[in-house]
Amino acid sequence: MRLRTLSHIADVPAAAWDGLFDAETQPCLRHAFLDTLERTGAVGGDTGWTAAHRIAEADDGALLAGAPCYVKQHSYGEFVFDWAWANALHELGKPYYPKLVAAIPFTPVPGPRILGRDPAARDALIDALQQTCDDGEASSAHILFTDCDEPPADDWLERHDVRYVWHNQEPEPYNDFDDFLGALSSKRRKEIRRERRRVAEQAISFETRFGETLTEAEWAAVDACYARTYAVRGQAPYLGAAFFPTLAAQCPNTVVVFCAKWRGEIVAAALALQGSDTLFGRHWGCRADLHSLHFETCYYQGIEHCILNGLRCYDAGVQGAQKLSRGFDAVMSQSAHYIAEPRLRAAVGDFLRRERQQIAAMLDDARSHSAYRKSERKDD
């Protein structure tokens, strides 16, 4: 077995990479997604994200394991916040950047990060990440939004956070949106109906489209909405105008666009990726701030799409406790961190032990304030 670092995901065949995991359930990990990030300039150059993908190969060149990795010069676009750790290491007279992350850029959804079906090869990649730090090439290594149950080794620190996921009813999925509303408490059901009514009263209509069906003009309108979301905060968008159209062309029936239209023009859009059983949503934008438009575009249209297409989950990502009152459940996400500096590692470890207790309390509180009725579902 030999280990290599790749500066471009295109240096490994797509079929070999996608064969390391269940690519049908994980659209954000696919070779095409990572390649599109690189080819459209979302990573690389002066973005602060430098591709450094790790792979393990057999002597005959067969791919045994891989990890989407990046050398980072900042902590933007990760959704696992470590700015305080960077400041603390700076106070110790040492640089925090560059650091190494095994993650999907700009995409806080859970899944495998150390890919492959050979346990020894995966362990070798984890050891290589740690060795990079011990050799002084990076201050730390971070495996973000991993679906593993435990940190990779004793020296790695476990961090928890909260994300929000809508679940289709089991064992019998919801028949339609009204069926879903029937499972909610009376208060929450009325609030959602009122929000949807307000959007309809503004003469806004919706279309759900797969990305490959959008015209160039429609993509331009969607991008204008998306870019405005960043512009109002004085930022450039993480993903450029070419990213989603390029990905949609490579991966049909994967990029889902919820278009809000007023007088025939797109005034808001939410962008999601569809796997075999889950819809992953994160990106959205609007050209006008209209009442309840965000909730309808980002939440209710996605829920309705999942019901109509028999999808099991709608993963709306981290942040946004307002999702709880709209039928999403709070669930735990996990990350693992290795910090080479012993003093910082000890301090962060102590902090994370206390933070995990806070996250557990947050999850308990969220479950006690579920939007769903506590008794058996009844008709209105």
C-alpha positions in Angstrom: 0.0 0.0 0.0 1.2 3.5 -0.8 -0.1 6.9 0.2 -0.4 9.9 -2.1 -1.6 13.5 -2.0 -3.5 14.9 -5.0 -3.7 18.6 -5.9 -6.6 17.8 -8.2 -9.4 15.3 -7.7 -9.3 14.7 -11.5 -6.0 12.9 -10.9 -8.0 9.9 -9.7 -10.6 8.2 -12.0 -14.2 9.2 -11.1 -15.4 5.6 -11.0 -12.6 4.6 -8.6 -13.4 7.5 -6.3 -17.1 7.0 -6.3 -16.6 3.3 -5.7 -15.2 4.0 -2.3 -18.6 4.9 -0.8 -22.3 4.8 -1.6 -22.3 7.6 -4.2 -26.1 7.4 -4.7 -26.7 8.5 -1.1 -23.9 11.0 -0.9 -24.1 13.5 -3.9 -21.8 16.0 -2.2 -18.9 13.5 -1.9 -19.0 12.5 -5.6 -16.0 13.0 -7.8 -18.1 15.3 -10.0 -19.0 17.6 -7.1 -15.4 18.0 -5.9 -14.1 18.4 -9.5 -16.7 21.1 -10.2 -15.5 23.0 -7.1 -12.0 23.0 -8.5 -12.9 23.7 -12.1 -15.2 26.6 -11.3 -12.7 28.3 -8.9 -14.7 27.8 -5.7 -11.5 26.3 -4.2 -7.9 26.8 -5.3 -6.2 30.0 -6.3 -6.5 32.7 -3.6 -9.7 31.2 -2.0 -7.8 29.9 1.0 -8.8 26.3 0.1 -6.0 24.3 -1.5 -6.9 20.8 -2.6 -4.7 18.1 -0.9 -6.7 15.0 -1.3 -5.3 11.9 0.4 -5.5 8.5 -1.2 -4.2 5.0 -0.4 -3.4 2.6 -3.3 -2.6 -1.0 -3.6 0.7 -2.0 -5.2 -1.1 -2.6 -8.5 -2.6 1.0 -8.4 -6.1 0.0 -7.2 -7.7 2.7 -5.1 -8.2 1.5 -1.5 -9.2 4.6 0.4 -9.5 8.4 0.0 -10.3 11.5 1.8 -11.4 14.9 0.4 -8.8 17.2 2.0 -7.8 20.8 1.8 -5.1 23.0 3.2 -6.8 26.0 4.8 -5.5 29.5 5.3 -8.7 30.6 7.2 -11.8 29.0 8.8 -14.5 30.3 6.4 -16.9 28.0 4.7 -16.6 25.1 7.2 -19.5 25.7 9.6 -17.5 24.2 12.5 -16.1 27.3 14.2 -12.6 27.4 15.6 -11.6 31.1 15.5 -11.0 31.1 19.2 -8.6 28.1 18.9 -6.7 30.1 16.2 -6.5 33.1 18.5 -5.3 31.0 21.4 -2.5 29.4 19.4 -1.5 32.9 18.2 -1.2 33.9 21.9 1.2 31.0 22.4 3.4 32.5 19.6 2.5 29.9 17.0 0.5 30.1 13.8 -2.8 28.2 13.5 -2.8 28.4 9.7 -2.2 26.5 7.5 -4.4 23.7 8.9 -5.7 20.6 7.2 -9.4 19.7 6.9 -11.1 16.6 5.6 -14.4 18.1 4.6 -16.8 19.0 1.8 -16.3 22.8 1.2 -19.3 25.0 2.0 -21.4 21.9 2.7 -22.3 21.0 6.3 -24.0 17.7 5.7 -22.9 14.4 7.5 -21.3 11.5 5.8 -18.1 9.5 5.6 -14.9 11.5 5.2 -12.3 8.8 5.3 -13.6 6.7 2.4 -13.0 3.1 1.5 -13.9 -0.4 2.4 -10.4 -1.4 3.6 -10.1 -0.6 7.3 -6.3 -0.7 7.2 -6.2 1.7 4.4 -8.6 4.1 6.1 -6.5 3.9 9.3 -3.4 4.7 7.3 -5.0 7.9 5.9 -6.0 9.0 9.4 -2.4 8.4 10.6 -1.1 10.4 7.7 -3.3 13.4 8.6 -2.0 13.3 12.1 1.6 12.9 10.9 1.2 16.0 8.7 0.6 18.0 11.9 3.3 16.3 13.9 5.8 17.1 11.1 4.9 20.8 11.4 3.2 21.1 8.0 -0.1 22.1 9.6 -1.1 23.1 13.1 -4.1 20.8 13.2 -6.3 18.4 11.3 -10.1 18.4 11.3 -12.5 15.8 10.0 -15.8 17.7 9.7 -19.3 16.4 9.8 -18.2 12.8 9.9 -20.7 10.0 10.4 -18.3 7.9 12.6 -19.4 7.2 16.1 -16.1 7.9 17.8 -13.0 10.0 17.2 -10.3 8.1 15.1 -7.9 7.7 18.0 -7.3 8.8 21.5 -5.4 12.0 20.5 -8.3 13.2 18.4 -10.9 15.4 20.0 -14.7 14.9 19.5 -16.9 17.8 18.9 -20.7 17.9 18.7 -23.1 20.4 17.1 -26.8 20.6 16.2 -28.3 20.3 12.7 -31.9 20.2 11.5 -33.5 17.4 9.5 -37.0 16.8 8.4 -38.0 13.1 8.4 -40.7 11.5 6.3 -43.2 9.5 8.3 -42.3 5.8 8.9 -43.3 3.1 8.1 -45.9 4.8 5.9 -44.6 8.1 4.3 -46.9 11.2 4.2 -49.3 11.2 1.4 -49.1 15.0 0.8 -48.3 18.2 2.6 -51.6 18.3 4.4 -50.9 14.9 5.7 -47.7 16.2 7.1 -49.5 19.2 8.7 -51.9 16.8 10.4 -49.0 15.4 12.4 -48.1 18.8 13.9 -49.6 20.5 16.9 -52.5 22.8 16.2 -50.5 25.9 16.8 -47.7 25.0 14.5 -50.1 23.8 11.8 -51.9 27.2 11.8 -48.6 29.1 11.7 -47.4 27.2 8.6 -50.7 27.6 6.8 -50.6 31.4 7.6 -47.1 31.7 6.2 -48.0 29.8 3.0 -51.1 32.0 2.6 -49.1 35.2 2.9 -46.7 34.1 0.1 -49.7 33.2 -2.1 -51.4 36.5 -1.4 -48.3 38.2 -2.8 -49.0 36.4 -6.1 -45.8 34.4 -5.9 -45.8 31.0 -7.6 -43.3 28.1 -7.5 -41.6 25.7 -9.8 -39.4 22.8 -8.9 -36.9 22.0 -11.6 -33.9 19.8 -12.0 -30.9 21.9 -12.8 -30.2 20.5 -16.2 -33.6 21.8 -17.4 -32.9 25.5 -16.6 -32.0 27.8 -19.5 -28.9 30.1 -19.4 -31.2 33.0 -18.6 -32.9 31.2 -15.8 -29.5 30.2 -14.3 -28.5 33.9 -14.4 -31.6 34.8 -12.5 -31.0 32.1 -9.9 -27.4 33.3 -9.5 -28.5 36.9 -9.1 -30.7 35.8 -6.2 -27.9 33.7 -4.6 -25.2 36.4 -5.0 -27.4 39.0 -3.4 -27.6 37.0 -0.2 -23.8 37.4 0.2 -23.7 41.0 -1.2 -25.9 42.3 1.6 -23.2 41.1 4.0 -20.4 42.5 2.0 -19.1 39.1 0.8 -18.5 37.4 -2.4 -20.5 34.1 -2.8 -18.7 30.9 -2.0 -19.9 29.3 -5.2 -19.6 31.1 -8.5 -22.2 31.4 -11.2 -20.8 28.4 -13.1 -20.8 25.9 -10.3 -24.4 24.7 -10.2 -25.0 24.7 -14.0 -21.8 22.8 -14.5 -22.7 20.2 -11.8 -26.2 19.8 -13.1 -24.9 19.1 -16.6 -22.6 16.3 -15.2 -25.1 14.9 -12.7 -28.7 14.9 -14.1 -31.5 14.6 -11.6 -29.2 15.7 -8.8 -29.4 19.5 -8.6 -32.9 20.6 -7.5 -33.9 24.3 -7.8 -37.0 25.7 -6.1 -37.9 28.8 -8.1 -40.2 31.5 -6.7 -41.7 33.6 -9.4 -43.5 36.9 -9.4 -45.0 38.2 -12.7 -43.1 35.5 -14.5 -39.7 36.4 -13.2 -37.6 34.5 -10.7 -37.4 36.5 -7.5 -36.0 33.8 -5.1 -34.5 30.4 -5.4 -33.3 27.6 -3.1 -30.7 25.1 -4.4 -30.5 21.5 -3.1 -28.8 18.2 -4.0 -30.8 15.0 -4.2 -29.5 11.7 -3.2 -31.3 8.3 -3.3 -33.2 8.9 -0.1 -32.3 12.4 1.1 -32.5 16.0 -0.1 -29.6 18.2 1.0 -30.4 21.9 1.2 -28.2 24.8 2.1 -28.0 27.6 -0.6 -30.6 30.2 -1.3 -31.1 33.8 -2.3 -33.8 36.4 -3.2 -34.0 39.6 -5.1 -36.6 41.1 -2.8 -37.4 40.6 0.9 -41.0 39.4 0.9 -42.9 38.2 3.9 -42.4 34.4 4.7 -40.7 33.9 1.3 -37.6 32.3 2.9 -39.7 29.7 4.8 -41.7 28.8 1.8 -38.7 28.6 -0.6 -36.2 26.9 1.7 -38.4 24.7 3.9 -41.9 24.0 2.6 -41.1 23.5 -1.0 -38.3 21.1 -0.1 -40.6 19.1 2.3 -43.3 18.9 -0.4 -40.7 17.7 -2.9 -39.6 15.0 -0.5 -43.2 13.8 0.0 -44.0 13.7 -3.7 -40.8 11.8 -4.5 -40.7 9.4 -1.6 -37.5 10.8 -0.1 -36.8 9.8 3.5 -35.2 13.0 4.8 -34.6 16.7 4.1 -31.3 17.7 5.6 -31.4 21.5 6.0 -28.0 21.7 7.6 -26.7 23.5 10.7 -27.9 26.7 12.3 -31.4 28.1 12.3 -33.4 26.9 15.3 -36.5 28.4 13.6 -36.6 25.1 11.6 -37.9 23.3 14.7 -41.2 25.0 14.6 -41.6 24.1 10.9 -41.3 20.3 11.3 -37.6 19.7 11.4 -35.9 17.7 14.1 -32.7 18.7 15.9 -30.1 15.9 15.6 -26.4 15.7 16.5 -23.6 16.2 14.1 -19.9 15.2 14.9 -16.5 16.3 14.0 -13.0 15.1 15.0 -10.0 17.3 15.6 -6.3 16.7 16.1 -4.2 19.6 17.4 -0.4 19.2 17.5 0.4 21.7 20.2 -0.1 19.8 23.5 -1.2 22.9 25.5 -3.8 23.9 23.0 -5.0 20.3 22.6 -5.5 20.0 26.4 -7.4 23.3 26.6 -9.6 22.6 23.6 -10.3 19.1 25.0 -11.5 20.5 28.2 -13.7 23.0 26.3 -15.2 20.4 24.1 -16.1 18.2 27.1 -18.2 21.0 28.5 -19.6 22.0 25.0 -20.8 18.4 24.4 -22.8 18.6 27.6 -24.3 21.9 26.4 -25.2 20.4 23.0 -26.8 17.4 24.8 -28.9 19.8 26.8 -29.9 21.7 23.6 -31.0 18.5 21.9 -33.1 17.5 24.9 -34.7 21.0 25.0 -35.3 20.9 21.3 -37.1 17.5 21.5 -39.3 18.9 24.3 -40.4 21.7 22.0 -41.1 19.6 18.9 -43.6 20.9 16.4 -45.3 17.6 16.4 -48.3 16.7 18.5 -47.4 14.7 21.5 -50.6 12.5 21.4 -51.7 10.3 18.5 -52.4 12.3 15.3 -55.9 13.4 14.8 -57.8 15.1 12.0 -58.5 18.8 12.2 
